[in-house]
């Protein structure tokens, strides 16, 4: 599940405010097979906390803004975009276009 960037950043902000460590960056595998988040070695970070009780939150951020679904005030159908496609086609058909 992808989270909006704003939601993910809000989670990170709350966590760091409470004293947690947050890693942000692209997840990649280094040449030695270790997982990296940005320039931080995730495997090394986990090794440093071995034996401690941890809670890990992984949130994949969506780079695209969320699509806003609206409800047409005329026909009641849900639609995405600037106008209801059903009502737009009905208007065009009635106007002879």
C-alpha positions in Angstrom: 0.0 0.0 0.0 1.4 3.4 -0.9 0.9 6.4 1.3 0.7 9.9 0.2 3.9 11.8 0.7 2.2 14.1 3.1 0.9 11.3 5.2 4.3 9.5 5.3 6.1 12.7 6.2 3.6 13.4 9.0 4.3 9.9 10.4 8.0 10.6 10.3 7.6 14.0 12.0 5.6 12.5 14.8 8.1 9.7 15.3 11.2 11.9 15.3 9.4 14.4 17.7 9.0 11.5 20.1 12.7 10.6 19.9 12.6 7.8 17.2 15.1 7.5 14.4 13.7 7.8 10.9 15.5 6.7 7.8 14.4 8.3 4.5 15.6 7.6 1.0 15.3 5.1 -1.8 15.7 1.5 -0.8 18.5 -0.2 -2.8 20.8 -3.2 -2.4 24.5 -2.4 -2.2 27.2 -4.4 -4.1 27.8 -6.4 -0.9 24.1 -7.4 -0.8 23.2 -5.2 2.2 20.1 -3.1 2.0 20.6 0.6 2.0 18.1 3.4 2.6 19.6 6.5 1.1 23.2 6.4 2.2 22.5 4.5 5.5 23.1 0.8 5.8 19.8 -0.7 7.0 21.3 -4.0 7.9 24.0 -2.2 10.0 21.4 -0.1 11.8 19.3 -3.2 12.6 22.5 -5.0 13.9 23.2 -2.0 16.2 19.8 -2.6 17.8 20.0 -6.4 18.0 18.3 -7.7 21.1 16.3 -4.5 21.7 12.5 -4.4 21.2 11.9 -2.5 18.0 8.9 -1.2 16.1 9.7 -0.7 12.4 7.4 1.3 10.2 8.0 1.0 6.5 6.0 3.4 4.3 6.3 3.5 0.6 5.5 7.0 -0.6 3.4 7.7 -3.6 5.0 10.4 -5.7 1.8 11.1 -7.5 -0.9 13.2 -5.8 -3.9 11.2 -4.7 -6.7 11.1 -7.2 -9.7 12.9 -5.8 -13.0 11.1 -6.4 -16.0 13.5 -6.5 -19.7 12.9 -6.6 -21.7 14.7 -9.3 -24.3 17.1 -7.9 -26.5 16.4 -10.9 -26.5 12.6 -11.4 -24.9 11.4 -8.2 -22.2 9.3 -9.9 -18.7 9.3 -8.6 -16.1 10.6 -11.0 -12.4 11.8 -11.2 -11.3 14.9 -13.0 -12.7 18.3 -13.6 -16.3 17.3 -14.6 -18.6 14.3 -14.6 -18.0 12.5 -17.8 -21.6 11.1 -17.9 -23.2 14.6 -17.6 -20.6 16.1 -20.0 -21.5 13.5 -22.7 -25.2 14.0 -22.0 -24.8 17.8 -22.4 -22.8 17.4 -25.6 -25.4 14.9 -27.0 -28.3 17.3 -26.2 -26.5 20.2 -27.8 -26.0 18.2 -30.9 -22.2 17.9 -30.8 
